[in-house]
Amino acid sequence: MTDTPIGSGRVALAFEYDGAGYHGWQFQKSGIPSIEGALVKAISKVADHPVELVCAGRTDAGVHASYQVVHFDTPSVRDMRAWVMGINTGLPPAVSVHWAGAVPEDFHARFSAIYRRYRYIIFNHEVRPGILRKQVSWTFRPLNAEVMNNAAQVLLGEHDFSAFRAAGCQSRTPNRRLDSIAVSRHGDYLVLDVKANAFLHHMVRNIAGALMAVGSGKRPEHWIREILTGRDRKLAGVTAPPDGLYLVDVGYPDHFGVPKSHPGPGFVRPWQNDFMSENG
């Protein structure tokens, strides 16, 4: 870590968290544990003043992140080690900051992002998992990853994703641009990897639920296209559980100086590297 002074302006952090014990990103007035609440407390102690955070993308209760980004403004100046180690000292074990840096005043963790990337991990075995029970989704029904991957390709491009948004989604428009989507199998695990300019509330979990219905043979491949064009959430099936969902990457223009992500979570990286090598 460098000893370059960071602060007296806008500071960005990159961090990860296990969301299993938290009621999502957003601060809860009731005192229910949230990622934002834990971070605000730890950062404010190091900065020596109250801070307000802006994150790249809010995650729901039980959802994880291997790469999340926030920004805050501060008159305080610390080096990277002081920011990172100091904040981590005040954080619960499930949350860990791994980078801090000065960014321009026009940097915005949410609005400066040019894409987000999520991974949804499914443990596909007749027996439920024990060790990873809150880090992966689980289904005992055999899933055909190739069929799921083929069915998913119809979602590429810019579309009205009304059929895949939560009823309470507050976005002003249902239109999003999906840049890539892939489903791959690695032993008993399936990984849904999806990248877009932005996501609607529950969008990835709703896509995962629909693809699992196709992969299990309950629905045909062309059903995904019917859902998309029908624009009716009621036709799209169940929302997949939050346990297997991870925010793994947020992209920014290079001039902001935010480091590139090595998309996780850690136990998935070797599989995905092999998959990407095999598939160009």
ZADO-1210 file (C-alpha; in nm, 4 decimals, padded with zeros to 6 digits):
<atoms>
<atom x="00.0000" y="00.0000" z="00.0000" code="MET" pos="1"/>
<atom x="00.1289" y="00.3466" z="-00.0859" code="THR" pos="2"/>
<atom x="00.1978" y="00.6319" z="00.1567" code="ASP" pos="3"/>
<atom x="00.0555" y="00.8915" z="-00.0862" code="THR" pos="4"/>
<atom x="-00.1758" y="01.1346" z="00.0979" code="PRO" pos="5"/>
<atom x="-00.5424" y="01.0591" z="00.0286" code="ILE" pos="6"/>
<atom x="-00.8213" y="01.2928" z="00.1300" code="GLY" pos="7"/>
<atom x="-00.9054" y="01.6633" z="00.1507" code="SER" pos="8"/>
<atom x="-01.1625" y="01.5984" z="-00.1194" code="GLY" pos="9"/>
<atom x="-01.3392" y="01.2937" z="-00.2594" code="ARG" pos="10"/>
<atom x="-01.2254" y="00.9445" z="-00.1586" code="VAL" pos="11"/>
<atom x="-01.3341" y="00.6131" z="-00.3103" code="ALA" pos="12"/>
<atom x="-01.3187" y="00.2688" z="-00.1507" code="LEU" pos="13"/>
<atom x="-01.3357" y="-00.0797" z="-00.3014" code="ALA" pos="14"/>
<atom x="-01.4466" y="-00.3556" z="-00.0674" code="PHE" pos="15"/>
<atom x="-01.6185" y="-00.6915" z="-00.0329" code="GLU" pos="16"/>
<atom x="-01.8771" y="-00.8387" z="00.1992" code="TYR" pos="17"/>
<atom x="-02.0686" y="-01.1488" z="00.2948" code="ASP" pos="18"/>
<atom x="-02.4268" y="-01.0233" z="00.3023" code="GLY" pos="19"/>
<atom x="-02.5784" y="-01.3258" z="00.4774" code="ALA" pos="20"/>
<atom x="-02.6146" y="-01.1522" z="00.8128" code="GLY" pos="21"/>
<atom x="-02.7251" y="-00.8134" z="00.6803" code="TYR" pos="22"/>
<atom x="-03.0467" y="-00.6526" z="00.5670" code="HIS" pos="23"/>
<atom x="-02.8873" y="-00.5398" z="00.2425" code="GLY" pos="24"/>
<atom x="-02.6716" y="-00.2374" z="00.1650" code="TRP" pos="25"/>
<atom x="-02.9001" y="00.0446" z="00.2730" code="GLN" pos="26"/>
<atom x="-02.8907" y="00.1897" z="00.6242" code="PHE" pos="27"/>
<atom x="-03.1847" y="00.0770" z="00.8390" code="GLN" pos="28"/>
<atom x="-03.3284" y="00.3268" z="01.0892" code="LYS" pos="29"/>
<atom x="-03.4613" y="00.0409" z="01.2993" code="SER" pos="30"/>
<atom x="-03.1085" y="-00.0656" z="01.3839" code="GLY" pos="31"/>
<atom x="-03.1215" y="-00.3834" z="01.1744" code="ILE" pos="32"/>
<atom x="-02.7649" y="-00.4590" z="01.0548" code="PRO" pos="33"/>
<atom x="-02.6780" y="-00.3149" z="00.7122" code="SER" pos="34"/>
<atom x="-02.3550" y="-00.2917" z="00.5154" code="ILE" pos="35"/>
<atom x="-02.3884" y="00.0864" z="00.4863" code="GLU" pos="36"/>
<atom x="-02.4416" y="00.1218" z="00.8602" code="GLY" pos="37"/>
<atom x="-02.1277" y="-00.0787" z="00.9394" code="ALA" pos="38"/>
<atom x="-01.9149" y="00.1157" z="00.6899" code="LEU" pos="39"/>
<atom x="-02.0380" y="00.4604" z="00.7947" code="VAL" pos="40"/>
<atom x="-01.9453" y="00.3881" z="01.1548" code="LYS" pos="41"/>
<atom x="-01.5959" y="00.2589" z="01.0700" code="ALA" pos="42"/>
<atom x="-01.5110" y="00.5293" z="00.8124" code="ILE" pos="43"/>
<atom x="-01.6375" y="00.8118" z="01.0344" code="SER" pos="44"/>
<atom x="-01.4053" y="00.6983" z="01.3130" code="LYS" pos="45"/>
<atom x="-01.0989" y="00.7058" z="01.0856" code="VAL" pos="46"/>
<atom x="-01.2001" y="01.0328" z="00.9168" code="ALA" pos="47"/>
<atom x="-01.2831" y="01.1833" z="01.2576" code="ASP" pos="48"/>
<atom x="-01.6158" y="01.3211" z="01.1335" code="HIS" pos="49"/>
<atom x="-01.9533" y="01.1848" z="01.0152" code="PRO" pos="50"/>
<atom x="-01.9526" y="01.0716" z="00.6500" code="VAL" pos="51"/>
<atom x="-02.2206" y="01.0130" z="00.3897" code="GLU" pos="52"/>
<atom x="-02.1662" y="00.7262" z="00.1478" code="LEU" pos="53"/>
<atom x="-02.2729" y="00.6746" z="-00.2134" code="VAL" pos="54"/>
<atom x="-02.2392" y="00.3194" z="-00.3458" code="CYS" pos="55"/>
<atom x="-02.2144" y="00.1791" z="-00.6984" code="ALA" pos="56"/>
<atom x="-02.5222" y="-00.0401" z="-00.6553" code="GLY" pos="57"/>
<atom x="-02.7458" y="-00.1241" z="-00.3624" code="ARG" pos="58"/>
<atom x="-02.7690" y="-00.4931" z="-00.2826" code="THR" pos="59"/>
<atom x="-03.0633" y="-00.6663" z="-00.1161" code="ASP" pos="60"/>
<atom x="-03.0743" y="-00.8622" z="00.2073" code="ALA" pos="61"/>
<atom x="-02.8563" y="-01.1718" z="00.1864" code="GLY" pos="62"/>
<atom x="-02.6773" y="-01.0626" z="-00.1328" code="VAL" pos="63"/>
<atom x="-02.2962" y="-01.0520" z="-00.1371" code="HIS" pos="64"/>
<atom x="-02.0290" y="-00.8459" z="-00.3123" code="ALA" pos="65"/>
<atom x="-01.6731" y="-00.9386" z="-00.4034" code="SER" pos="66"/>
<atom x="-01.6269" y="-00.5896" z="-00.5516" code="TYR" pos="67"/>
<atom x="-01.8340" y="-00.2935" z="-00.4379" code="GLN" pos="68"/>
<atom x="-01.7372" y="00.0756" z="-00.4637" code="VAL" pos="69"/>
<atom x="-01.8366" y="00.3785" z="-00.2572" code="VAL" pos="70"/>
<atom x="-01.7320" y="00.7414" z="-00.2425" code="HIS" pos="71"/>
<atom x="-01.7436" y="01.0028" z="00.0332" code="PHE" pos="72"/>
<atom x="-01.6127" y="01.3562" z="00.0850" code="ASP" pos="73"/>
<atom x="-01.3731" y="01.4419" z="00.3631" code="THR" pos="74"/>
<atom x="-01.1337" y="01.7207" z="00.4712" code="PRO" pos="75"/>
<atom x="-00.9208" y="01.4586" z="00.6465" code="SER" pos="76"/>
<atom x="-00.5977" y="01.3281" z="00.4939" code="VAL" pos="77"/>
<atom x="-00.4625" y="00.9768" z="00.5507" code="ARG" pos="78"/>
<atom x="-00.2438" y="00.7410" z="00.3480" code="ASP" pos="79"/>
<atom x="-00.3918" y="00.4252" z="00.1959" code="MET" pos="80"/>
<atom x="-00.2764" y="00.2004" z="00.4777" code="ARG" pos="81"/>
<atom x="-00.4357" y="00.4255" z="00.7381" code="ALA" pos="82"/>
<atom x="-00.7663" y="00.4355" z="00.5501" code="TRP" pos="83"/>
<atom x="-00.7791" y="00.0629" z="00.4687" code="VAL" pos="84"/>
<atom x="-00.6387" y="-00.0831" z="00.7890" code="MET" pos="85"/>
<atom x="-00.8095" y="00.1737" z="01.0087" code="GLY" pos="86"/>
<atom x="-01.1510" y="00.1156" z="00.8540" code="ILE" pos="87"/>
<atom x="-01.1107" y="-00.2635" z="00.8611" code="ASN" pos="88"/>
<atom x="-01.0268" y="-00.2479" z="01.2324" code="THR" pos="89"/>
<atom x="-01.3702" y="-00.0991" z="01.2932" code="GLY" pos="90"/>
<atom x="-01.5622" y="-00.3321" z="01.0616" code="LEU" pos="91"/>
<atom x="-01.7277" y="-00.6653" z="01.1426" code="PRO" pos="92"/>
<atom x="-01.5491" y="-00.9726" z="00.9994" code="PRO" pos="93"/>
<atom x="-01.7948" y="-01.0065" z="00.7096" code="ALA" pos="94"/>
<atom x="-01.6924" y="-00.6722" z="00.5539" code="VAL" pos="95"/>
<atom x="-01.3414" y="-00.5912" z="00.4271" code="SER" pos="96"/>
<atom x="-01.2018" y="-00.2851" z="00.2476" code="VAL" pos="97"/>
<atom x="-00.9099" y="-00.3588" z="00.0135" code="HIS" pos="98"/>
<atom x="-00.8437" y="-00.0252" z="-00.1621" code="TRP" pos="99"/>
<atom x="-00.8754" y="00.3471" z="-00.0948" code="ALA" pos="100"/>
<atom x="-00.7876" y="00.6285" z="-00.3328" code="GLY" pos="101"/>
<atom x="-00.8374" y="00.9959" z="-00.4090" code="ALA" pos="102"/>
<atom x="-01.0749" y="01.0558" z="-00.6998" code="VAL" pos="103"/>
<atom x="-01.1790" y="01.3734" z="-00.8859" code="PRO" pos="104"/>
<atom x="-01.4708" y="01.5780" z="-00.7553" code="GLU" pos="105"/>
<atom x="-01.6813" y="01.4714" z="-01.0548" code="ASP" pos="106"/>
<atom x="-01.6428" y="01.1012" z="-00.9703" code="PHE" pos="107"/>
<atom x="-01.9680" y="00.9413" z="-00.8581" code="HIS" pos="108"/>
<atom x="-01.9694" y="00.5781" z="-00.7437" code="ALA" pos="109"/>
<atom x="-02.3114" y="00.5209" z="-00.8995" code="ARG" pos="110"/>
<atom x="-02.3474" y="00.7586" z="-01.1937" code="PHE" pos="111"/>
<atom x="-01.9870" y="00.7347" z="-01.3200" code="SER" pos="112"/>
<atom x="-02.0125" y="00.3551" z="-01.3538" code="ALA" pos="113"/>
<atom x="-02.0339" y="00.2347" z="-01.7142" code="ILE" pos="114"/>
<atom x="-02.1282" y="-00.1240" z="-01.6282" code="TYR" pos="115"/>
<atom x="-02.2039" y="-00.3643" z="-01.3426" code="ARG" pos="116"/>
<atom x="-02.1433" y="-00.7367" z="-01.3367" code="ARG" pos="117"/>
<atom x="-02.3082" y="-01.0021" z="-01.1216" code="TYR" pos="118"/>
<atom x="-02.2596" y="-01.3738" z="-01.0736" code="ARG" pos="119"/>
<atom x="-02.5274" y="-01.6091" z="-00.9491" code="TYR" pos="120"/>
<atom x="-02.3911" y="-01.9382" z="-00.8163" code="ILE" pos="121"/>
<atom x="-02.6061" y="-02.2505" z="-00.7947" code="ILE" pos="122"/>
<atom x="-02.5148" y="-02.5704" z="-00.6105" code="PHE" pos="123"/>
<atom x="-02.6855" y="-02.8393" z="-00.8189" code="ASN" pos="124"/>
<atom x="-02.6909" y="-03.1585" z="-00.6121" code="HIS" pos="125"/>
<atom x="-02.9559" y="-03.3855" z="-00.4631" code="GLU" pos="126"/>
<atom x="-02.8290" y="-03.3053" z="-00.1121" code="VAL" pos="127"/>
<atom x="-02.8351" y="-02.9485" z="00.0211" code="ARG" pos="128"/>
<atom x="-02.5003" y="-02.7834" z="00.1062" code="PRO" pos="129"/>
<atom x="-02.3814" y="-02.7268" z="00.4613" code="GLY" pos="130"/>
<atom x="-02.0600" y="-02.5267" z="00.4443" code="ILE" pos="131"/>
<atom x="-02.1667" y="-02.2866" z="00.1674" code="LEU" pos="132"/>
<atom x="-02.5369" y="-02.2804" z="00.2537" code="ARG" pos="133"/>
<atom x="-02.5542" y="-01.8967" z="00.2667" code="LYS" pos="134"/>
<atom x="-02.3054" y="-01.8376" z="-00.0153" code="GLN" pos="135"/>
<atom x="-02.4737" y="-02.0364" z="-00.2925" code="VAL" pos="136"/>
<atom x="-02.8235" y="-02.1093" z="-00.4111" code="SER" pos="137"/>
<atom x="-02.9319" y="-02.4737" z="-00.4181" code="TRP" pos="138"/>
<atom x="-03.1594" y="-02.6892" z="-00.6280" code="THR" pos="139"/>
<atom x="-03.1840" y="-03.0673" z="-00.6265" code="PHE" pos="140"/>
<atom x="-03.3365" y="-03.0784" z="-00.9750" code="ARG" pos="141"/>
<atom x="-03.0698" y="-03.1566" z="-01.2402" code="PRO" pos="142"/>
<atom x="-02.9958" y="-02.8492" z="-01.4512" code="LEU" pos="143"/>
<atom x="-02.8719" y="-02.8423" z="-01.8110" code="ASN" pos="144"/>
<atom x="-02.6239" y="-02.5527" z="-01.8220" code="ALA" pos="145"/>
<atom x="-02.5940" y="-02.5644" z="-02.2020" code="GLU" pos="146"/>
<atom x="-02.9693" y="-02.5274" z="-02.2472" code="VAL" pos="147"/>
<atom x="-02.9757" y="-02.2431" z="-01.9936" code="MET" pos="148"/>
<atom x="-02.6895" y="-02.0660" z="-02.1687" code="ASN" pos="149"/>
<atom x="-02.8563" y="-02.0962" z="-02.5092" code="ASN" pos="150"/>
<atom x="-03.1883" y="-01.9687" z="-02.3764" code="ALA" pos="151"/>
<atom x="-03.0203" y="-01.6710" z="-02.2059" code="ALA" pos="152"/>
<atom x="-02.8716" y="-01.5262" z="-02.5242" code="GLN" pos="153"/>
<atom x="-03.2069" y="-01.3768" z="-02.6276" code="VAL" pos="154"/>
<atom x="-03.1630" y="-01.1283" z="-02.3416" code="LEU" pos="155"/>
<atom x="-02.8531" y="-00.9685" z="-02.4956" code="LEU" pos="156"/>
<atom x="-02.8849" y="-00.6087" z="-02.6116" code="GLY" pos="157"/>
<atom x="-03.1138" y="-00.3277" z="-02.5036" code="GLU" pos="158"/>
<atom x="-03.4651" y="-00.4326" z="-02.4013" code="HIS" pos="159"/>
<atom x="-03.7610" y="-00.3496" z="-02.1849" code="ASP" pos="160"/>
<atom x="-03.6976" y="-00.5842" z="-01.8895" code="PHE" pos="161"/>
<atom x="-04.0348" y="-00.5256" z="-01.7201" code="SER" pos="162"/>
<atom x="-04.0870" y="-00.9023" z="-01.6896" code="ALA" pos="163"/>
<atom x="-03.7685" y="-00.9310" z="-01.4828" code="PHE" pos="164"/>
<atom x="-03.8115" y="-00.6374" z="-01.2441" code="ARG" pos="165"/>
<atom x="-03.9535" y="-00.6523" z="-00.8919" code="ALA" pos="166"/>
<atom x="-04.3027" y="-00.5165" z="-00.8328" code="ALA" pos="167"/>
<atom x="-04.1559" y="-00.2499" z="-00.6048" code="GLY" pos="168"/>
<atom x="-03.8763" y="-00.1449" z="-00.8433" code="CYS" pos="169"/>
<atom x="-03.8401" y="00.2342" z="-00.8343" code="GLN" pos="170"/>
<atom x="-03.6471" y="00.2793" z="-01.1585" code="SER" pos="171"/>
<atom x="-03.8051" y="00.5350" z="-01.3907" code="ARG" pos="172"/>
<atom x="-03.7508" y="00.3106" z="-01.6925" code="THR" pos="173"/>
<atom x="-03.7452" y="-00.0693" z="-01.7398" code="PRO" pos="174"/>
<atom x="-03.4965" y="-00.0420" z="-02.0268" code="ASN" pos="175"/>
<atom x="-03.1490" y="-00.1836" z="-01.9722" code="ARG" pos="176"/>
<atom x="-02.8609" y="-00.2925" z="-02.1974" code="ARG" pos="177"/>
<atom x="-02.7317" y="-00.6441" z="-02.1343" code="LEU" pos="178"/>
<atom x="-02.3736" y="-00.6702" z="-02.2649" code="ASP" pos="179"/>
<atom x="-02.3013" y="-01.0350" z="-02.1867" code="SER" pos="180"/>
<atom x="-02.4638" y="-01.3350" z="-02.0225" code="ILE" pos="181"/>
<atom x="-02.3348" y="-01.6897" z="-01.9836" code="ALA" pos="182"/>
<atom x="-02.4178" y="-02.0041" z="-01.7856" code="VAL" pos="183"/>
<atom x="-02.1447" y="-02.2604" z="-01.7244" code="SER" pos="184"/>
<atom x="-02.1157" y="-02.5794" z="-01.5174" code="ARG" pos="185"/>
<atom x="-01.8212" y="-02.6663" z="-01.2934" code="HIS" pos="186"/>
<atom x="-01.8842" y="-03.0013" z="-01.1277" code="GLY" pos="187"/>
<atom x="-02.1868" y="-02.9606" z="-00.9028" code="ASP" pos="188"/>
<atom x="-02.1881" y="-02.5817" z="-00.9452" code="TYR" pos="189"/>
<atom x="-02.3440" y="-02.3615" z="-01.2130" code="LEU" pos="190"/>
<atom x="-02.2414" y="-01.9984" z="-01.2597" code="VAL" pos="191"/>
<atom x="-02.4646" y="-01.7398" z="-01.4237" code="LEU" pos="192"/>
<atom x="-02.2423" y="-01.4462" z="-01.5241" code="ASP" pos="193"/>
<atom x="-02.4203" y="-01.1321" z="-01.6435" code="VAL" pos="194"/>
<atom x="-02.2964" y="-00.7834" z="-01.7294" code="LYS" pos="195"/>
<atom x="-02.5082" y="-00.4767" z="-01.8081" code="ALA" pos="196"/>
<atom x="-02.5006" y="-00.0986" z="-01.7987" code="ASN" pos="197"/>
<atom x="-02.7306" y="-00.1220" z="-01.4941" code="ALA" pos="198"/>
<atom x="-02.9809" y="-00.3599" z="-01.3356" code="PHE" pos="199"/>
<atom x="-03.3392" y="-00.3360" z="-01.2179" code="LEU" pos="200"/>
<atom x="-03.4465" y="-00.4454" z="-00.8705" code="HIS" pos="201"/>
<atom x="-03.4333" y="-00.8283" z="-00.8516" code="HIS" pos="202"/>
<atom x="-03.3444" y="-00.8442" z="-01.2228" code="MET" pos="203"/>
<atom x="-03.0612" y="-01.0977" z="-01.1924" code="VAL" pos="204"/>
<atom x="-03.2512" y="-01.3134" z="-00.9432" code="ARG" pos="205"/>
<atom x="-03.5575" y="-01.3156" z="-01.1698" code="ASN" pos="206"/>
<atom x="-03.3454" y="-01.4082" z="-01.4716" code="ILE" pos="207"/>
<atom x="-03.1817" y="-01.6844" z="-01.2663" code="ALA" pos="208"/>
<atom x="-03.5199" y="-01.8207" z="-01.1566" code="GLY" pos="209"/>
<atom x="-03.6489" y="-01.8306" z="-01.5143" code="ALA" pos="210"/>
<atom x="-03.3324" y="-01.9955" z="-01.6471" code="LEU" pos="211"/>
<atom x="-03.3445" y="-02.2582" z="-01.3729" code="MET" pos="212"/>
<atom x="-03.6979" y="-02.3464" z="-01.4850" code="ALA" pos="213"/>
<atom x="-03.5638" y="-02.3925" z="-01.8388" code="VAL" pos="214"/>
<atom x="-03.2573" y="-02.5848" z="-01.7236" code="GLY" pos="215"/>
<atom x="-03.4676" y="-02.8301" z="-01.5241" code="SER" pos="216"/>
<atom x="-03.6927" y="-02.8998" z="-01.8230" code="GLY" pos="217"/>
<atom x="-04.0019" y="-02.7441" z="-01.6645" code="LYS" pos="218"/>
<atom x="-04.0040" y="-02.4820" z="-01.9411" code="ARG" pos="219"/>
<atom x="-03.8781" y="-02.4819" z="-02.3040" code="PRO" pos="220"/>
<atom x="-03.5892" y="-02.2637" z="-02.4232" code="GLU" pos="221"/>
<atom x="-03.8176" y="-02.0265" z="-02.6160" code="HIS" pos="222"/>
<atom x="-04.0003" y="-01.9419" z="-02.2927" code="TRP" pos="223"/>
<atom x="-03.7338" y="-01.6824" z="-02.2068" code="ILE" pos="224"/>
<atom x="-03.8112" y="-01.4898" z="-02.5258" code="ARG" pos="225"/>
<atom x="-04.1840" y="-01.5105" z="-02.4492" code="GLU" pos="226"/>
<atom x="-04.1251" y="-01.3672" z="-02.1031" code="ILE" pos="227"/>
<atom x="-03.9089" y="-01.0847" z="-02.2361" code="LEU" pos="228"/>
<atom x="-04.1520" y="-00.9790" z="-02.5079" code="THR" pos="229"/>
<atom x="-04.4553" y="-01.0275" z="-02.2818" code="GLY" pos="230"/>
<atom x="-04.3230" y="-00.7698" z="-02.0320" code="ARG" pos="231"/>
<atom x="-04.5369" y="-00.9226" z="-01.7574" code="ASP" pos="232"/>
<atom x="-04.3613" y="-01.0095" z="-01.4309" code="ARG" pos="233"/>
<atom x="-04.6395" y="-01.2530" z="-01.3383" code="LYS" pos="234"/>
<atom x="-04.5425" y="-01.4770" z="-01.6304" code="LEU" pos="235"/>
<atom x="-04.1738" y="-01.5075" z="-01.5418" code="ALA" pos="236"/>
<atom x="-04.1880" y="-01.7561" z="-01.2551" code="GLY" pos="237"/>
<atom x="-04.0233" y="-01.7423" z="-00.9143" code="VAL" pos="238"/>
<atom x="-03.7493" y="-01.5094" z="-00.7945" code="THR" pos="239"/>
<atom x="-03.4327" y="-01.7056" z="-00.7157" code="ALA" pos="240"/>
<atom x="-03.3033" y="-01.6804" z="-00.3553" code="PRO" pos="241"/>
<atom x="-03.0484" y="-01.4078" z="-00.2691" code="PRO" pos="242"/>
<atom x="-02.7886" y="-01.6475" z="-00.1259" code="ASP" pos="243"/>
<atom x="-02.6044" y="-01.7168" z="-00.4526" code="GLY" pos="244"/>
<atom x="-02.5915" y="-01.3600" z="-00.5848" code="LEU" pos="245"/>
<atom x="-02.2684" y="-01.1573" z="-00.5925" code="TYR" pos="246"/>
<atom x="-02.1841" y="-00.8125" z="-00.7260" code="LEU" pos="247"/>
<atom x="-01.8417" y="-00.8926" z="-00.8743" code="VAL" pos="248"/>
<atom x="-01.7396" y="-00.5925" z="-01.0847" code="ASP" pos="249"/>
<atom x="-01.8148" y="-00.2259" z="-01.1432" code="VAL" pos="250"/>
<atom x="-01.6454" y="-00.0544" z="-01.4369" code="GLY" pos="251"/>
<atom x="-01.5368" y="00.3102" z="-01.4570" code="TYR" pos="252"/>
<atom x="-01.3542" y="00.5173" z="-01.7185" code="PRO" pos="253"/>
<atom x="-00.9769" y="00.4840" z="-01.6701" code="ASP" pos="254"/>
<atom x="-00.9161" y="00.8491" z="-01.5864" code="HIS" pos="255"/>
<atom x="-01.0870" y="00.8093" z="-01.2483" code="PHE" pos="256"/>
<atom x="-00.8096" y="00.5758" z="-01.1342" code="GLY" pos="257"/>
<atom x="-01.0345" y="00.3131" z="-00.9741" code="VAL" pos="258"/>
<atom x="-00.8574" y="-00.0255" z="-00.9896" code="PRO" pos="259"/>
<atom x="-00.9921" y="-00.3009" z="-01.2111" code="LYS" pos="260"/>
<atom x="-01.1777" y="-00.5833" z="-01.0441" code="SER" pos="261"/>
<atom x="-01.0684" y="-00.9466" z="-01.0420" code="HIS" pos="262"/>
<atom x="-01.4255" y="-01.0800" z="-01.0453" code="PRO" pos="263"/>
<atom x="-01.5006" y="-01.3218" z="-00.7656" code="GLY" pos="264"/>
<atom x="-01.5984" y="-01.4668" z="-00.5367" code="PRO" pos="265"/>
<atom x="-01.2627" y="-01.6275" z="-00.4765" code="GLY" pos="266"/>
<atom x="-01.3712" y="-01.9916" z="-00.5086" code="PHE" pos="267"/>
<atom x="-01.5223" y="-01.9167" z="-00.8526" code="VAL" pos="268"/>
<atom x="-01.2195" y="-01.7466" z="-01.0130" code="ARG" pos="269"/>
<atom x="-01.0355" y="-02.0630" z="-01.1246" code="PRO" pos="270"/>
<atom x="-01.3510" y="-02.2014" z="-01.2875" code="TRP" pos="271"/>
<atom x="-01.4271" y="-01.8815" z="-01.4735" code="GLN" pos="272"/>
<atom x="-01.0696" y="-01.8374" z="-01.5930" code="ASN" pos="273"/>
<atom x="-01.0828" y="-02.1879" z="-01.7431" code="ASP" pos="274"/>
<atom x="-01.4266" y="-02.1183" z="-01.8934" code="PHE" pos="275"/>
<atom x="-01.3139" y="-01.7909" z="-02.0500" code="MET" pos="276"/>
<atom x="-01.0017" y="-01.9582" z="-02.1932" code="SER" pos="277"/>
<atom x="-01.2105" y="-02.2333" z="-02.3486" code="GLU" pos="278"/>
<atom x="-01.4624" y="-01.9878" z="-02.4910" code="ASN" pos="279"/>
<atom x="-01.2317" y="-01.7093" z="-02.6075" code="GLY" pos="280"/>
</atoms>
